[in-house]
Amino acid sequence: MNIDDYKYITNQIFPHGMGTRVSFLINAIAFSKFENKEFIMTPFSYQTKKREFDTNPRTKTYDYIGSCSRWDTILNLDVKKITDISNDELRKVLPLCFPSLNNVPSIGYGNNDKIRLLRSEIKNEYFKISKKEINDKVKVSVHIRRGDAIPHKHRFLPNEYYIKIINIVETFLKKNNINYEVKIFTQKLGFYNNGLKKYKIYFDDKVSDVDVWDNLLNSDIIIGSNSALSSSVGMLTDGVYIHSDRKNQTLVTDWLYGSELNYDLLKKRLDEIK
């Protein structure tokens, strides 16, 4: 691929879950900014108009199509879109699915100031996110992925992990006399709530996936799971995002990691974003 051969960059049609598609969209936008290429939006619902490129049978279902349209509501569709490009210019469009920013020196992992500036630009230009409510409580939100809601051997993270990280966060907030609330977002079917019963739990039969994403994004502290939905929130949030470990390190990130989390690291990150 020679980037100089292209005038535009867009997010590629990708037959996968919506969290993954949001994450790849963010990466594509960030990559376009580094390369000084114009980014054009491919709405998620455009999946249904270009079915010949879709080889995944499950994305041809009605529910998936409806999900694409539902997730379009978080996008700023007033920007230039793929449908605005003439047929002659389509050959100048580079669709990106998984561009890597790990080797981009002007952004680079660890440069939190540049990451936050990039994040702010991406959110303001390409997303529609509800305004954060201001109150006297620190909002702590926990996302437990669907696969981790059920007690079986294929879980990525056990309940004990979530409990441990919540306890570290609660200990810090209590020690500093900070009012807070903890909300857990997960699926209802088969949910294994051992050790989590005392917290407010919001199930997917009452809260849509888009509303979960919005709630997480507008939280002060997010305890994420090993899921693309969690990761996409971590890429855009102005709050503190806690991922399980560095093995699933996502681009455009200034995260904390549960495998390393302690009081001092949490305090340092909260001080940085005040």
N, C-alpha and C positions, 0 to 999 in steps of 0.2 A: 504493500500500500504506500503510495506517495501522496502525502497530504496536500502537496502543492497542485495536484491534479483536480482538486475539488474546491468549490466556492462556498458550499454550505455543509454543515454537519447537522444531522438529525438523530433522534433516538430510534433505534431499529425496532421493527415489529418483532416481538419475541414471544413465542407461545409458552408463557410461564405464569406463575402467580403474580398478583398485582404488586406485592411488596418488592419483588425482584425487578419488575418493570419500572417502578418508581426509582429504585436505587440506580439502575442503569441509565435512566433519564438524567438524574443528577450528575452522574459521571460524564455523560455525553455533553451536557451543558458546560461543565467545568473544563473539559478538554477543548471545547470550541473557544472558550475564553483564553486559554493558554496559547492556542494556535492562531488567535485573531481571525477566526472564521465566523461567519454569520450562522447563528443557530436558528433552525426552523423547527417548530414543534410538530411532532406526529402524535395526534391525540390517541389515547388508548383505544377508543372506539373505532379508529381507522383500521384496526385489526379485522373488522367485519367487512371492510370494503376491499381488502387485498387478500382474500382467502387463499389465493393460489400459492402464497408464500408460507402458508400455515400448514405445518406437517404434524402438528400435535392434535390428535382426535378430541381431547378433552376441551380444547379451547373453542371447538365448534358447537358446544352446547349452548342452550339459551341462557343458562345462569352465567356463564363466562362472558357472553356478549353483554348481558345486563350489568355485570360487574365492571366491564370496561367503561361503559357509559357512566356508571356511578362514580368511578374514580376520575373521570374527566372533570368532575366538579372542583377538584383541587387545583386544576391547571388554569393558567391565564391563557385563554384561547383567543385573546385579542392580539397576541403576537403573530408574526408571520408563521403560517402553517404549511405543511406539505401540500395541502390542497391549493395553496396560492402559487405554487411553482408550475410553470408551463412544462409541457411534455419535453420540449427541447432542452430545458434546463435541468431536468431530472438526472441526467447523466453527471451533473456537477454536484450532486448531493451525495455525501458520504453517510450512510446509516451506521451508527455505532451501537454495538450491544454491550461490549465490556472493555472500554478504553481504560488503560491504566495510567494513573497519575503518580505512581510510586517513583518514577524516574524524572518527574518534572521538578527541576531545581528551584524554580521561583515559587512553588507551592510547597511540595515536599512534606512528608510526615514530620511532625514535631514543631513546625513553624505555625503556632496557634494563631498569631495575629493575622497572618495572610489567609489561613484557613477560614477564620471568622469573617474576614472581609469578603472572601469569595462566597461563603455561605449566604451572607446578607444580600449580595448582588443576585444570586440565584433565586432566593426566595422572593425578593421584591419584583424581579422581572418576569418570573415564569410560573409562580404559584399563587393560588388564592387560599390564604390561611386565615382562619377566624382570629379575631383580636383576643389576646390573652386577658383573662379576668384578673384584676388586681385585688387582692385581699390580704389579710394579715397572717395567712397560713401558707407555709411552704407546701407545694403540691408534689407529692411523691407518687409516681405511677409505675406500676409493674406490668410488663407484658409477658405472659406465659404462652408460648406458641402452642398451636393446636396439638402437635405431637407430644408436648410435655404435659398436657392436661390429663393424660391417661397413664396409669401406673403399669408400664411394660418395659421390657429390656431395651427397646429402641429409642427411649427418651434421650434427648441431647443433654438435658439438665434435670436433676432431681429436685423435688421440693426443698430438700435441705439446702441446696445452693441459694434459691430465692430467699429462704428464711435467714440464712447467714448474712446475705447482703442487706436485707431489710433491717436486720438487727444492728449492723454497723452504722447504717444511715440513721436509724432511730436513736442510737446511743449518742451520736454526734449532735443531733438536733436537740435532744433532751439536755445534754450537758451544756449547751449554749442557750438554753431557755427559749428555743425557737418553736413556735406553734406550727404544727404540721398535720397533714392528713395523708393516709396511704390508700390508694385505690389499685385494685388488681383487675386486669382485663384478660379474659381468656374465653375458651369455648365451654359450653355447658355440658355437652355430651361426654359422659365418662369422667367428668372432672374429679380429680383426686385432691381433696382440700386438706389433707392431713398437715397440721401445723399452720394453716392459713385461715382458719375459720374466724378469727377475731377481726379480720380486715374486711373492708367493703369490696365485694367481688362483683364485677359487671360482666355478664355473660353475653355471648354473641347472639342469643335469641332476642335480646333487648337493645343491644348497641351494635350498629353496623360496623363493618371493618373500616370504612372511611371515618366514621365518628371516633373509633378507637384511635386511629392514626392522628386525628386532629387533637384529641385529648392528650395523647402522649406528647405530641409536639409542643403543646402549650403548658407542659409541666415544668417544674423547677428542677426536679431530679427524676431521671428515668432509669429504671432497672430493666434492661432489655434481655431478650432471649436470643438464642442462636437462630434467628429468623430474618428474612430479608425485610419484612415489615418493620421490625425493630431497628434494623440497620439503617433503613431509609429515614426513619425518625432521627436517629443519631447523627446522620449527615446534615440535617437541617436545623436541629434544635439549638436554641441559645442557652438552654439549661445544661445541667450536668448529665451526661449520658454514660451509663455503666454497662459495659459489655462483659461477657464471661471471661474471655481470654484473647490474646493477640493472634491466635491461629486464624480467626475469621476477620482480621483487620480489614476494614473497608476504607475506601479512598475518601478524601475530604473529611478527615476526622481528627478530633482532639479529645478522644475518649479516655475514660478511666476503665480499668479492667478488674473484674471481680476477683480473679485469681491473685491480684496484687493489692487489692483495696485495703486501706487502713484509715484511721482517723486523720492523720496528717495529710495524706493525699487528697482526701475529701475536702478538708479545710482549705488547702492550697487552691483547688479548682474552684470552689465556691468564691474564694477571695478574688480570683481572676475575672470572674464574670459579673461581679457586682457593678 
